[in-house]
Amino acid sequence: MQLPVAVVAVGWAFVAYIIYLVLNSFLTSRRNAAKARELKCEEPPFQKNRYPLGIDNLLRAIEADKQKLFPMDLIQRTIDAGAITYRYSILGSRNIFTADEKNVQAILATQFNDFDLGPIRRGNFWPLLGNGIFTQDGKGWEHSRAMVRILKNPYLTSHSGLFQKLSHSTAS
């Protein structure tokens, strides 16, 4: 008994997609490792999981949020990890948390082009916040940041009439 051509085609497409994902992951990790060597970066420590796929981290975050203690839990996580920059995994997605001032400055200013939000964060925040500074990368983010920088100008804020005129013209 032969399988229909459509079923075989879907099977091969699925296999090709899996191969693509594995190769893409491998190549991305190699590129990132080369960039890290070039910048003399060290690998941050990994927050160990008790359950597969970091489910315990997800449950911990949900519980902390329910108790309105999420910011305190983030502080406790840095203590548990023994570092203010560490790697963690939730549902198979690998992430890095940092509260290191130099890392934050590099991400937001001096090495901005080396970083991006990634599709998960954009996908999570876009329905709530739309296309803005918290969901943009690249040129769009630079433009939004420049607009905010203008509004934070001390000269404008000390001359409130001029500030109001500029902020109203920017908003419209």
ABEGO torsion letter per residue (X at the ends): XBBBAAAAAAAAAAAAAAAAAAAAAAAAAAAAAAAAAAAGBBBBBBBBBABBGGAAAAAAAAAAAAAGAAAAAAAAAAAAAGBABBBBBBGGBBBBBBABAAAAAAAAAAAAAABBAEAAAAAAAAAAAEBBAAABBEAAAAAAAAAAAAAABAAAAABAAAAAAAAAAAAX
